[in-house]
Amino acid sequence: MLLPSSLPLAGIRDILVGITEEGCGDETAASLGYGLTLARDAGAHLTVQSAALRFMATGLPLCGFADEIIGAENGRLAALARHAAERVAGNAAGAGVTCTTEAPSLPYHELIARLSARARLHDLTVLDAEPSAAMPDRDLMEGVLFESGRPVIVVPPGWDTFRARRIVVAWDGGAQAARAANDALPFLRGAEAVAVVCVDETERLLSTVPGAEFAPHLARHGVEVTVDDRPVEVDVAETLRRATKRFGADMVVMGAYRHSLMREWFLGGATQSLLAQSAVPLFLAH
């Protein structure tokens, strides 16, 4: 029998899940179930920040009616956030998971800052996927990813149970890909099969074997690894999606890149595309 310290996921000691109540209708947060079952399997502490988005009152004369409406909506969202936190705490107790819940009510920019700060105190953060780059939750995810120094698992809708039997590692030889793969080692060691997938132009693949340079490092860490170098099909993101489907992967590990536009940071094109349409959770690190 394996001792707890020798279990593959034993290196994960605390997990943060962040959900935001925005009043946009009932949406099931897959991240809650995913984070809870991951914490259970890892024997880790679970922290859930169930936050309410607080709208700001006008503060202008003759706007008392509008302020009352805003105040009532803020109260409703805060109550929903507290209810979600209480529900998670009950589920965690039933699963034997030690859980801490928080239900802050904050303006959006403070929500991002708070969750990023809390993420620095945990091994990883689990968030729900947001298909549209223009939606507020995408800003929240990018803030945590780029400001916390910790990896993020982004969970697509409906994927509410943790599993990582088969994992694809997206490899391009860059620093962010190396960071992501090494941050994901607890998952890679526990997987039944890992494929290092390198997507490049056909000419370069014929002259080199890019994924093979990284595979020995993973093998020395006890990872069952194969190499799959693939020419670009349509674009990098679509090639990774097809490779993930063919491999039957439960997770994709990849580095998150950013570029500057109008003094703001945005995720690179391949990452944006996969966030918009990925059938499996993405393990991202920057």
C-alpha positions in Angstrom: 0.0 0.0 0.0 1.3 3.5 -0.8 1.9 5.8 2.1 0.1 9.2 1.8 3.3 11.0 1.1 4.0 8.8 -1.9 0.7 9.3 -3.6 1.0 11.2 -6.9 -1.2 14.0 -5.9 0.2 14.3 -2.4 2.2 17.4 -3.5 -1.1 19.3 -3.8 -2.0 20.4 -0.3 -4.4 23.3 -0.9 -6.8 24.2 -3.7 -8.7 27.4 -4.4 -12.0 27.5 -6.3 -13.3 30.9 -7.4 -16.9 31.5 -8.5 -18.6 34.8 -9.0 -22.3 35.5 -8.6 -23.1 38.1 -11.2 -26.9 37.8 -11.4 -26.9 36.6 -14.9 -29.1 33.6 -14.3 -28.6 30.1 -12.8 -25.3 28.7 -14.1 -23.9 25.4 -12.7 -20.3 26.0 -11.7 -18.5 22.8 -12.8 -15.4 24.1 -11.0 -17.1 23.4 -7.6 -17.5 19.7 -8.3 -14.2 19.4 -10.0 -12.3 21.2 -7.2 -14.1 19.2 -4.5 -13.3 15.8 -6.1 -9.7 16.9 -6.8 -9.3 17.9 -3.1 -10.8 14.6 -2.0 -8.5 12.6 -4.2 -5.4 14.6 -3.2 -6.3 14.8 0.5 -6.0 18.6 0.1 -7.6 21.5 1.9 -10.3 23.2 -0.2 -10.9 27.0 -0.2 -13.9 28.3 -2.0 -14.3 32.0 -2.7 -18.0 32.4 -3.6 -18.0 36.1 -4.4 -20.9 38.5 -5.2 -20.3 41.2 -7.8 -21.2 44.5 -6.0 -22.6 47.3 -8.2 -21.8 50.8 -7.2 -24.5 53.3 -6.1 -24.7 56.5 -8.2 -24.1 58.8 -5.2 -25.9 61.6 -7.2 -28.7 63.8 -6.0 -32.3 62.8 -7.1 -31.1 59.2 -7.7 -32.4 57.7 -4.5 -34.7 55.3 -6.4 -31.9 54.0 -8.5 -29.7 53.6 -5.4 -32.4 51.6 -3.8 -32.6 49.2 -6.7 -28.8 48.8 -6.8 -28.8 48.2 -3.0 -31.5 45.6 -3.3 -29.7 43.8 -6.2 -26.4 43.8 -4.2 -28.2 42.3 -1.3 -29.7 39.6 -3.5 -26.4 38.7 -5.0 -24.7 38.6 -1.6 -27.3 36.2 -0.4 -26.9 33.9 -3.4 -23.1 33.9 -2.9 -23.5 33.0 0.8 -26.0 30.2 -0.1 -23.5 28.8 -2.6 -20.8 28.8 0.0 -23.0 27.1 2.5 -23.9 24.4 0.0 -20.3 23.8 -0.9 -19.3 23.5 2.8 -22.1 20.9 3.3 -20.9 18.9 0.2 -17.3 19.0 1.4 -18.2 17.7 4.9 -20.1 14.9 3.3 -17.1 14.0 1.1 -14.7 14.2 4.1 -12.9 17.2 2.7 -11.7 20.0 4.9 -13.1 23.2 3.4 -13.0 26.9 4.1 -15.5 29.2 2.4 -15.5 32.9 1.8 -18.4 35.0 0.4 -17.1 38.6 -0.2 -19.2 41.2 -1.9 -16.9 43.5 -3.9 -16.7 45.7 -7.0 -15.2 43.9 -10.0 -11.7 45.3 -9.9 -11.4 44.4 -6.2 -12.7 40.9 -6.9 -9.9 40.3 -9.3 -7.3 41.6 -6.9 -8.6 39.6 -4.0 -8.8 36.3 -5.9 -5.3 36.8 -7.3 -4.0 37.5 -3.8 -5.7 34.4 -2.4 -4.4 32.3 -5.3 -0.8 33.0 -4.3 -1.5 31.2 -1.0 -2.7 27.9 -2.7 -1.0 25.3 -4.9 -3.5 25.9 -7.7 -6.8 27.6 -8.6 -9.8 26.0 -10.3 -12.0 28.3 -12.4 -14.9 27.8 -14.8 -14.2 28.3 -18.5 -15.6 31.5 -20.1 -16.0 31.0 -23.9 -16.2 34.7 -24.7 -13.0 36.8 -24.2 -15.2 39.8 -23.7 -17.0 38.4 -20.6 -15.9 39.5 -17.0 -15.0 36.1 -15.9 -12.2 36.0 -18.6 -10.7 39.0 -17.0 -10.8 37.3 -13.6 -9.1 34.2 -15.0 -6.4 36.2 -16.7 -5.8 38.2 -13.5 -5.3 35.1 -11.5 -3.1 33.4 -14.1 -0.8 36.4 -14.7 -0.7 37.9 -11.2 -0.7 34.9 -8.8 2.4 33.0 -9.9 0.3 29.8 -9.5 -1.2 27.4 -12.1 -4.9 27.6 -13.0 -7.2 24.7 -14.1 -10.0 26.0 -16.3 -12.9 23.6 -16.3 -15.4 23.5 -19.3 -19.2 23.2 -18.6 -20.3 19.8 -17.4 -16.9 18.6 -16.4 -17.7 18.5 -12.7 -15.6 15.5 -11.6 -11.8 15.4 -11.5 -10.0 12.8 -13.5 -6.7 12.9 -15.2 -5.9 9.4 -16.5 -4.7 10.5 -19.9 -3.0 13.9 -20.3 -1.7 15.9 -23.3 1.3 18.2 -22.7 1.5 20.9 -25.3 5.2 21.5 -25.9 6.9 24.2 -27.9 10.2 24.3 -26.2 9.4 27.6 -24.5 9.8 28.8 -20.9 6.0 28.9 -20.3 5.5 25.3 -21.6 8.3 24.1 -19.3 6.8 25.9 -16.3 3.4 24.4 -17.0 4.7 20.8 -17.4 6.7 21.0 -14.2 3.9 22.5 -12.2 1.7 19.7 -13.5 4.0 16.9 -12.4 1.8 15.6 -9.6 -0.9 15.0 -12.3 1.5 13.6 -14.9 3.0 11.1 -12.4 -0.4 9.8 -11.6 -1.7 9.5 -15.2 -1.9 6.2 -17.0 -0.6 7.8 -20.2 0.9 11.2 -21.1 1.5 12.4 -24.7 3.9 15.3 -25.3 2.4 17.0 -28.4 4.5 19.4 -30.4 2.7 21.3 -33.2 5.0 22.9 -35.8 5.4 23.4 -39.6 6.1 20.2 -41.5 9.5 21.3 -42.6 10.8 21.8 -39.1 9.3 18.5 -37.9 11.2 16.7 -40.7 14.5 18.0 -39.5 14.0 17.8 -35.7 11.9 15.8 -33.2 10.9 18.7 -30.8 8.9 16.7 -28.3 11.6 14.1 -27.8 14.0 16.6 -26.1 11.5 17.0 -23.2 10.3 13.4 -22.9 13.4 12.1 -21.0 12.9 14.8 -18.3 9.4 13.6 -17.7 10.4 9.9 -17.8 13.0 10.6 -15.0 10.2 11.8 -12.9 8.3 8.6 -13.3 5.9 9.7 -16.1 4.7 7.2 -18.7 5.3 9.4 -21.7 5.1 9.2 -25.5 5.9 11.9 -28.1 3.5 13.0 -30.8 4.9 15.7 -33.2 2.2 17.0 -35.5 2.2 19.4 -38.4 -0.3 22.3 -38.2 -3.9 21.4 -39.2 -5.9 24.6 -39.7 -4.1 26.3 -36.8 -2.2 25.4 -33.6 -5.3 25.4 -31.4 -7.3 23.1 -33.7 -4.4 20.7 -34.1 -4.1 20.4 -30.3 -7.9 19.9 -30.0 -7.7 17.1 -32.6 -4.7 15.5 -30.9 -6.5 15.7 -27.5 -9.5 13.9 -28.9 -7.5 11.2 -30.7 -5.6 10.6 -27.4 -8.7 10.5 -25.3 -7.2 13.0 -22.9 -8.8 14.2 -19.7 -6.6 17.2 -19.4 -4.3 19.5 -21.5 -1.3 21.0 -19.9 0.0 24.2 -21.6 1.9 27.4 -21.0 -0.1 30.6 -21.2 1.4 33.4 -23.2 0.5 37.0 -23.3 1.1 40.0 -25.6 0.6 43.7 -25.1 -2.2 45.6 -26.9 -3.1 49.2 -25.9 -1.2 48.7 -22.6 -3.3 45.8 -21.6 -2.3 42.1 -21.3 -4.2 39.5 -23.3 -3.8 35.8 -23.7 -2.2 34.6 -26.9 -4.2 33.4 -29.8 -3.9 29.6 -29.3 -4.8 29.9 -25.6 -7.8 32.1 -26.3 -9.0 29.7 -28.9 -8.7 26.7 -26.6 -10.5 28.5 -23.8 -13.3 29.3 -26.2 -13.7 25.7 -27.3 -12.0 23.0 -25.3 -13.8 19.7 -24.4 -11.4 19.0 -21.5 -10.0 21.0 -18.6 -6.9 23.1 -19.3 -4.0 23.2 -16.9 -2.4 26.6 -17.5 0.7 28.2 -16.1 2.6 31.4 -16.8 
